[in-house]
Amino acid sequence: MTARGKAPPTALALQESAALARLKDIRIALTNAAVSAHSLADLATALSALLARKATFVDQEGGVLGGSHEADGDQERERSYVVALHKTGGLKRIQDSVAPVAIEPVAGAEQEGTGAAGGEGDGTAGGTADGTAYGAADGKPRGQRLGCPVRIAGGLVAILWLDEGDAPLTELDALAMEHAVLIAALHISHQRALDVQEERLGYAFVGSLLEGRFDDTPALRQRAAINGWDPEGTYRVCLILLDEPLPLSRVGLLRQERLVQRLRQYLAQAGEPALLFISLNQITFLLREPHDPAPLWKTLGGKGAALAVSRPQQGARGMAVGGADVQSLVGVLKPGRIHHFDEVLFPQALLGDATARAMLIEKRLGPLRGEKSEALLETLEVLCQEGFQLAVSSRRLDVHISTLRYRLERIAALIGVSLEDQAIRFELQVAVALMRLTEQGEGGR
């Protein structure tokens, strides 16, 4: 007994006191690190430095969201690990838990053997011939992992892995992880809020372009620069139509979200800004030339969706025209296919689609309908009526055949086609006939 009649603290009590003090220090350090952290990788690095263990944040499919010691092959290893873990039921244990879960070495998973935070093992990461996971040169199964779910509003958004390495995992590690996932949830929530705000501004900007509401003001020019849109650039307006009933179900919304994420990733890898607009079951985006929509569609995977592609356009007015192009195709889109405006417009006009008819007339004859081009439009009309026979057409027009040939060159240049193409000639004949029928119909009202 001491002078005051109290027993001296036992060794266990001293250990518990030291552990609590250490946990308090870790929580303070993690909280301070969160203030300066720009990503989950920064948070994982801070946790790794405090616990001397490798820490990694992944999504439910094993995609690495940020790690303390990221290396080539981590993505593949973590995905392989999650697939193997799913087969053993370990993944469900984590998904159903609110606290860290200890996971034993998993057969069939390819993992990286790492020791404490200071080292990466001896480079023999992989699996044995029989699929047993290991990380050491002797081929022994690798140590445990702690997996802790990161939740927002009850939903699982990520998993934090903490590797055992050379020293056994302790309760202190688990308690530190619980604080780390709380900070991670706050970080993800904040990032989502920023992303939503940025997306809304971006969607509003692209929406104004597609709907023809873009005013050439300093504020909108600045917004265009921020979003990465070049008024001088040539773009195709592309529209992805999800084969999902409206209103979108939860499954449909998740599918749309994943598709948008893959689209953003593709555009980022191509070095292009994500100029998107989302409405109902449609995802509209601007694809700058010379990028071809076919490789993009192959990467995204076209099952359960269709892609409409406009004509190449420039400037704010061109984006509105491109938007009208793809909207005119929505009714004829077939899941799994790419539909280009030029390929679908003419057949739709022949089938009696009033919108397609008006667009075909504008596309083929619009450049010739100005006051300065009346003679050219008359020339084209006569050529169409005479089957593009120059001698007969020149007599009807009462012009020299060399003058007629000059007019032909001007017509071809203005509408951007070759008049030697028989298919183009047929389209022009149909367009001229439809134009006159439309004028007669309007005149008879």
TORPAVO-114831 format. One record per residue (C-alpha): chain; x, y, z. Coordinates in Angstrom, 2 decimals. Example, Ala and Ser with C-alpha at 12.3 -4.5 7.8 and 13.67 -1.06 7.14 Angstrom:
BEGIN
 kette       X       Y       Z
     A   12.30   -4.50    7.80
     A   13.67   -1.06    7.14
***
This chain:
BEGIN
 kette       X       Y       Z
     A    0.00    0.00    0.00
     A    1.16    3.54   -0.65
     A    1.13    6.31    1.92
     A   -2.36    7.25    0.77
     A   -3.61    3.67    0.97
     A   -3.83    3.05   -2.80
     A   -2.29    0.10   -4.63
     A    0.26    0.88   -7.34
     A   -1.03    0.49  -10.90
     A   -0.58   -2.98  -12.32
     A    1.33   -3.69  -15.51
     A   -1.96   -4.37  -17.31
     A   -3.39   -1.04  -16.20
     A   -0.26    0.71  -17.40
     A   -0.54   -1.01  -20.77
     A   -4.20   -0.05  -21.11
     A   -3.40    3.54  -20.19
     A   -0.58    3.67  -22.71
     A   -2.83    2.15  -25.39
     A   -5.54    4.73  -24.74
     A   -3.00    7.54  -24.89
     A   -1.61    6.11  -28.13
     A   -5.12    5.80  -29.60
     A   -5.84    9.42  -28.67
     A   -2.64   10.54  -30.38
     A   -3.51    8.52  -33.49
     A   -7.01    9.99  -33.67
     A   -5.67   13.53  -33.30
     A   -3.02   12.88  -35.95
     A   -5.59   11.40  -38.36
     A   -7.95   14.32  -37.81
     A   -5.15   16.80  -38.47
     A   -4.12   14.84  -41.56
     A   -7.68   14.99  -42.86
     A   -7.50   18.79  -42.96
     A   -4.66   18.73  -45.49
     A   -5.61   15.49  -47.28
     A   -6.58   15.92  -50.93
     A   -7.45   12.28  -51.53
     A   -8.02    8.92  -49.88
     A   -4.42    8.09  -50.79
     A   -3.27   10.91  -48.49
     A   -5.42    9.56  -45.66
     A   -4.15    6.01  -46.24
     A   -0.57    7.28  -46.18
     A   -1.17    9.06  -42.87
     A   -2.73    5.93  -41.32
     A    0.12    3.79  -42.64
     A    2.73    6.09  -41.11
     A    0.99    5.97  -37.72
     A    0.51    2.18  -37.61
     A    3.52    1.04  -39.67
     A    1.24   -1.06  -41.88
     A    0.08   -0.86  -45.47
     A   -3.37    0.76  -45.81
     A   -5.52    0.71  -48.93
     A   -8.98    2.05  -49.78
     A  -10.89    0.08  -52.44
     A  -14.41    0.04  -53.83
     A  -16.68   -3.02  -53.60
     A  -15.21   -4.44  -56.81
     A  -11.63   -4.08  -55.60
     A  -10.81   -0.94  -57.57
     A   -8.10    0.97  -55.70
     A   -9.36    4.37  -54.53
     A   -6.14    5.27  -52.76
     A   -3.33    3.47  -50.99
     A   -0.28    4.19  -48.87
     A    2.10    2.23  -51.09
     A    0.48    2.02  -54.53
     A    2.43   -0.01  -57.08
     A    1.96   -1.40  -60.56
     A   -0.41   -4.32  -60.43
     A   -2.25   -3.20  -57.29
     A   -5.51   -2.77  -59.20
     A   -5.37   -6.29  -60.58
     A   -4.29   -7.80  -57.25
     A   -7.04   -6.10  -55.27
     A   -9.72   -7.05  -57.79
     A   -8.51  -10.65  -57.75
     A   -8.54  -10.60  -53.96
     A  -12.12   -9.30  -53.78
     A  -13.31  -11.93  -56.29
     A  -11.72  -14.69  -54.20
     A  -13.05  -13.15  -50.99
     A  -16.55  -13.07  -52.41
     A  -16.40  -16.83  -53.02
     A  -15.48  -17.53  -49.39
     A  -18.17  -15.25  -47.94
     A  -15.59  -12.90  -46.47
     A  -16.76   -9.96  -48.55
     A  -20.32  -10.33  -47.27
     A  -19.02  -10.35  -43.68
     A  -17.46   -6.95  -44.29
     A  -20.52   -5.64  -46.14
     A  -22.76   -6.65  -43.22
     A  -20.44   -5.32  -40.53
     A  -20.05   -1.90  -38.96
     A  -16.64   -2.64  -37.47
     A  -13.31   -4.01  -38.75
     A  -13.37   -7.68  -39.76
     A  -10.31   -9.95  -39.60
     A   -9.82  -11.88  -42.83
     A   -7.57  -14.93  -42.98
     A   -5.39  -15.60  -46.07
     A   -7.64  -16.38  -49.04
     A   -6.89  -19.18  -51.48
     A   -7.03  -18.13  -55.12
     A   -6.25  -14.48  -54.42
     A   -3.21  -12.79  -55.88
     A   -1.92  -10.44  -53.19
     A    1.16   -8.41  -52.62
     A    3.29   -9.38  -49.65
     A    4.22   -6.29  -47.71
     A    5.72   -5.88  -44.33
     A    5.56   -2.74  -42.27
     A    5.05    0.62  -43.85
     A    8.70    0.99  -44.54
     A    9.08   -1.90  -47.04
     A    7.52   -3.77  -49.96
     A    8.73   -7.31  -49.23
     A   11.06   -9.08  -51.60
     A    9.11   -8.68  -54.80
     A    7.71  -12.20  -54.92
     A    4.10  -11.11  -54.75
     A    1.68  -13.49  -56.34
     A    0.21  -16.91  -55.81
     A    1.43  -20.47  -55.65
     A    0.67  -23.04  -58.28
     A   -2.30  -24.28  -56.28
     A   -3.69  -20.76  -55.88
     A   -2.69  -20.20  -52.24
     A   -2.04  -16.54  -51.59
     A    1.36  -15.72  -50.25
     A    3.77  -12.85  -49.96
     A    7.02  -14.24  -48.66
     A    9.85  -16.03  -50.43
     A    9.14  -19.25  -48.53
     A    5.65  -19.47  -50.03
     A    3.83  -19.46  -46.68
     A    0.32  -18.05  -46.67
     A    0.28  -14.33  -46.13
     A   -0.96  -12.85  -42.87
     A   -4.34  -11.49  -41.94
     A   -5.99   -8.37  -43.23
     A   -8.41   -6.14  -41.41
     A  -11.25   -4.94  -43.59
     A  -13.42   -2.06  -42.41
     A  -16.46   -0.75  -44.32
     A  -16.75    2.95  -45.15
     A  -20.42    3.92  -45.03
     A  -22.41    7.00  -45.95
     A  -26.07    7.10  -44.88
     A  -25.89    3.36  -44.26
     A  -24.65    2.54  -47.75
     A  -21.26    0.92  -48.34
     A  -19.05    3.21  -50.46
     A  -15.56    1.78  -49.84
     A  -13.49   -0.70  -47.85
     A  -10.32    0.09  -45.93
     A   -7.75   -2.70  -45.84
     A   -4.98   -2.86  -43.25
     A   -2.31   -5.50  -43.87
     A   -0.81   -7.48  -41.01
     A    2.73   -7.56  -42.35
     A    5.41   -8.69  -39.89
     A    3.62   -7.75  -36.64
     A    0.27   -9.23  -35.52
     A   -2.77   -6.99  -35.82
     A   -4.05   -5.55  -32.54
     A   -7.15   -3.96  -31.12
     A   -5.40   -0.60  -31.45
     A   -5.23   -1.13  -35.22
     A   -8.96   -1.85  -35.35
     A   -9.84    1.22  -33.26
     A   -7.60    3.42  -35.42
     A   -9.30    2.04  -38.53
     A  -12.73    2.93  -37.17
     A  -11.65    6.55  -36.84
     A  -10.00    6.49  -40.26
     A  -13.15    5.23  -42.01
     A  -15.20    7.94  -40.29
     A  -12.84   10.57  -41.69
     A  -12.89    8.81  -45.07
     A  -16.70    8.94  -45.12
     A  -16.61   12.69  -44.42
     A  -13.98   13.17  -47.12
     A  -16.01   11.21  -49.70
     A  -19.20   13.09  -48.76
     A  -17.44   16.43  -49.17
     A  -15.90   15.37  -52.48
     A  -19.28   14.16  -53.71
     A  -20.86   17.50  -52.84
     A  -18.13   19.32  -54.76
     A  -18.51   16.93  -57.69
     A  -22.28   17.39  -57.72
     A  -21.91   21.18  -57.73
     A  -19.30   21.02  -60.48
     A  -21.41   18.57  -62.48
     A  -24.49   20.76  -62.17
     A  -22.56   23.77  -63.44
     A  -21.13   21.66  -66.25
     A  -24.50   20.12  -67.10
     A  -26.13   23.56  -67.12
     A  -23.46   24.89  -69.47
     A  -23.71   21.98  -71.93
     A  -27.50   22.12  -71.67
     A  -27.44   25.80  -72.67
     A  -25.35   24.89  -75.73
     A  -27.61   22.03  -76.82
     A  -30.78   24.06  -76.36
     A  -29.43   27.15  -78.16
     A  -29.45   29.32  -75.02
     A  -25.74   30.21  -75.06
     A  -25.28   33.99  -75.06
     A  -21.83   35.25  -76.00
     A  -21.22   37.15  -72.77
     A  -17.97   37.44  -70.77
     A  -19.45   35.31  -67.99
     A  -20.43   32.48  -70.33
     A  -17.14   32.71  -72.22
     A  -15.41   32.24  -68.87
     A  -17.68   29.30  -68.05
     A  -16.85   27.80  -71.46
     A  -13.12   28.09  -70.72
     A  -13.54   26.53  -67.27
     A  -15.45   23.58  -68.73
     A  -12.95   23.12  -71.55
     A  -15.22   23.91  -74.51
     A  -13.51   25.49  -77.51
     A  -15.84   27.64  -79.68
     A  -13.45   27.14  -82.60
     A  -13.29   23.36  -82.16
     A  -15.26   20.83  -84.17
     A  -17.46   18.49  -82.14
     A  -19.98   15.73  -82.66
     A  -22.93   15.70  -80.27
     A  -23.41   12.13  -79.03
     A  -26.42   10.80  -77.15
     A  -26.53    7.54  -75.20
     A  -30.07    6.26  -74.73
     A  -30.42    3.74  -71.90
     A  -32.84    0.91  -72.58
     A  -34.55    1.55  -69.23
     A  -38.19    2.45  -68.52
     A  -39.04    5.85  -67.08
     A  -38.93    6.87  -64.34
     A  -35.58    5.20  -63.82
     A  -35.53    2.60  -61.07
     A  -32.74    2.43  -58.51
     A  -31.04   -0.19  -60.69
     A  -31.41    2.07  -63.71
     A  -29.95    5.05  -61.87
     A  -26.97    2.99  -60.69
     A  -26.42    1.74  -64.23
     A  -26.56    5.29  -65.56
     A  -24.09    6.43  -62.89
     A  -21.62    3.66  -63.79
     A  -21.92    4.50  -67.48
     A  -21.23    8.18  -66.80
     A  -18.21    7.23  -64.70
     A  -16.78    5.04  -67.48
     A  -17.45    7.80  -70.01
     A  -15.61   10.34  -67.85
     A  -12.67    7.95  -67.51
     A  -12.50    7.38  -71.26
     A  -12.57   11.12  -72.02
     A   -9.92   11.80  -69.36
     A   -7.64    9.16  -70.88
     A   -8.19   10.75  -74.29
     A   -7.18   14.12  -72.84
     A  -10.62   15.62  -73.40
     A  -12.93   17.42  -70.92
     A  -16.16   15.72  -69.90
     A  -18.79   17.97  -71.50
     A  -21.93   16.12  -70.40
     A  -25.64   16.69  -70.01
     A  -27.91   14.12  -68.34
     A  -31.69   14.08  -68.64
     A  -34.00   11.18  -67.80
     A  -32.56    8.08  -69.53
     A  -30.31   10.10  -71.87
     A  -26.62   10.94  -71.53
     A  -25.54   13.60  -74.03
     A  -21.89   14.56  -74.49
     A  -19.63   16.46  -76.88
     A  -16.90   14.47  -78.63
     A  -14.23   16.58  -80.25
     A  -12.76   15.63  -83.60
     A  -10.71   13.70  -84.58
     A  -11.96   11.27  -81.90
     A  -14.10    8.49  -83.36
     A  -17.22    7.42  -81.42
     A  -16.77    3.75  -82.42
     A  -13.81    2.95  -80.08
     A  -15.54    4.85  -77.27
     A  -18.70    2.81  -77.75
     A  -16.71   -0.42  -77.75
     A  -15.02    0.59  -74.49
     A  -18.28    1.56  -72.79
     A  -20.03   -1.61  -73.88
     A  -23.23   -1.08  -75.79
     A  -25.48   -3.67  -74.15
     A  -28.78   -2.19  -73.07
     A  -28.09    1.21  -74.66
     A  -27.83    2.89  -78.07
     A  -25.63    5.72  -79.34
     A  -26.74    8.55  -81.64
     A  -24.06   10.69  -83.33
     A  -24.61   14.09  -84.95
     A  -22.89   15.73  -87.88
     A  -19.61   17.57  -87.08
     A  -20.42   21.07  -85.82
     A  -18.64   24.22  -84.66
     A  -19.61   27.09  -82.37
     A  -22.60   27.59  -80.12
     A  -25.10   27.46  -82.97
     A  -23.51   24.26  -84.24
     A  -23.90   22.58  -80.85
     A  -27.63   23.38  -80.92
     A  -27.88   21.89  -84.43
     A  -26.01   18.80  -83.24
     A  -28.38   18.51  -80.29
     A  -31.34   18.60  -82.68
     A  -29.62   15.95  -84.83
     A  -29.40   13.39  -82.05
     A  -32.83   14.16  -80.60
     A  -34.33   13.47  -84.03
     A  -32.83    9.97  -83.90
     A  -34.13    8.99  -80.43
     A  -37.24    7.31  -81.81
     A  -35.29    4.98  -84.14
     A  -32.37    3.97  -81.91
     A  -31.75    0.24  -81.47
     A  -29.98   -1.11  -78.33
     A  -26.36   -2.06  -78.88
     A  -25.93   -0.01  -82.06
     A  -24.40    3.30  -83.18
     A  -26.67    5.45  -85.33
     A  -25.10    8.33  -87.28
     A  -27.37   11.20  -88.24
     A  -26.44   11.00  -91.93
     A  -27.25    7.28  -92.07
     A  -30.72    7.54  -90.56
     A  -32.01   10.92  -91.74
     A  -32.76   10.07  -95.38
     A  -34.66    6.82  -94.70
     A  -36.73    8.57  -92.03
     A  -37.61   11.36  -94.45
     A  -38.73    8.78  -97.02
     A  -40.89    7.10  -94.38
     A  -42.78   10.36  -93.87
     A  -41.18   11.69  -90.68
     A  -41.98   15.43  -90.83
     A  -39.00   16.42  -88.68
     A  -36.60   14.30  -90.75
     A  -38.09   15.76  -93.94
     A  -37.50   19.33  -92.78
     A  -33.97   18.49  -91.64
     A  -33.15   16.76  -94.95
     A  -34.29   19.83  -96.89
     A  -32.23   22.09  -94.66
     A  -29.19   19.82  -94.82
     A  -29.14   19.44  -98.61
     A  -30.69   22.71  -99.78
     A  -30.29   25.13  -96.88
     A  -26.97   26.63  -98.12
     A  -28.64   27.42 -101.49
     A  -31.75   29.14 -100.15
     A  -30.21   32.57  -99.55
     A  -30.96   35.55 -101.77
     A  -27.51   35.37 -103.38
     A  -27.97   31.69 -104.23
     A  -31.37   31.78 -105.96
     A  -29.79   31.05 -109.33
     A  -27.92   28.09 -107.87
     A  -31.07   26.63 -106.31
     A  -32.94   27.04 -109.60
     A  -30.05   25.38 -111.41
     A  -30.06   22.41 -109.03
     A  -33.83   22.05 -109.38
     A  -33.57   21.88 -113.17
     A  -30.67   19.43 -112.97
     A  -32.73   17.17 -110.69
     A  -35.69   17.31 -113.05
     A  -33.51   16.51 -116.08
     A  -31.60   13.68 -114.45
     A  -28.40   15.77 -114.25
     A  -28.05   15.87 -118.04
     A  -25.95   18.98 -118.62
     A  -26.85   19.66 -122.24
     A  -30.60   19.49 -121.64
     A  -30.33   21.50 -118.40
     A  -28.25   24.27 -120.02
     A  -30.89   24.70 -122.75
     A  -33.70   24.93 -120.18
     A  -31.78   27.46 -118.13
     A  -30.68   29.29 -121.27
     A  -27.04   29.44 -120.12
     A  -23.82   28.28 -121.72
     A  -22.71   24.81 -120.65
     A  -19.47   26.24 -119.18
     A  -21.60   28.53 -116.98
     A  -23.61   25.50 -115.89
     A  -20.42   23.64 -114.99
     A  -19.27   26.62 -112.89
     A  -22.60   26.63 -111.08
     A  -22.26   22.89 -110.44
     A  -18.89   23.48 -108.78
     A  -20.39   26.25 -106.61
     A  -23.34   24.05 -105.60
     A  -21.06   21.15 -104.66
     A  -18.82   23.46 -102.61
     A  -21.73   25.06 -100.74
     A  -23.50   21.84  -99.77
     A  -20.26   19.90  -99.26
     A  -20.92   16.88 -101.49
     A  -19.83   15.44 -104.81
     A  -22.49   15.64 -107.50
     A  -20.86   12.70 -109.26
     A  -22.19   10.41 -106.51
     A  -25.41    8.74 -107.71
     A  -26.70    8.30 -104.14
     A  -26.20   12.03 -103.47
     A  -27.99   12.88 -106.70
     A  -30.96   10.78 -105.61
     A  -31.04   12.48 -102.18
     A  -30.96   15.90 -103.87
     A  -33.81   14.95 -106.20
     A  -35.88   13.82 -103.22
     A  -34.97   16.94 -101.22
     A  -35.99   19.25 -104.08
     A  -39.29   17.40 -104.53
     A  -40.01   17.53 -100.78
     A  -39.17   21.25 -100.67
     A  -41.68   22.03 -103.43
     A  -44.35   19.81 -101.84
     A  -43.82   21.56  -98.51
     A  -44.09   25.00 -100.14
     A  -47.27   23.97 -101.95
     A  -48.75   22.65  -98.73
     A  -47.96   25.87  -96.89
     A  -49.31   27.96  -99.76
     A  -52.61   26.09  -99.74
     A  -53.38   26.87  -96.10
***
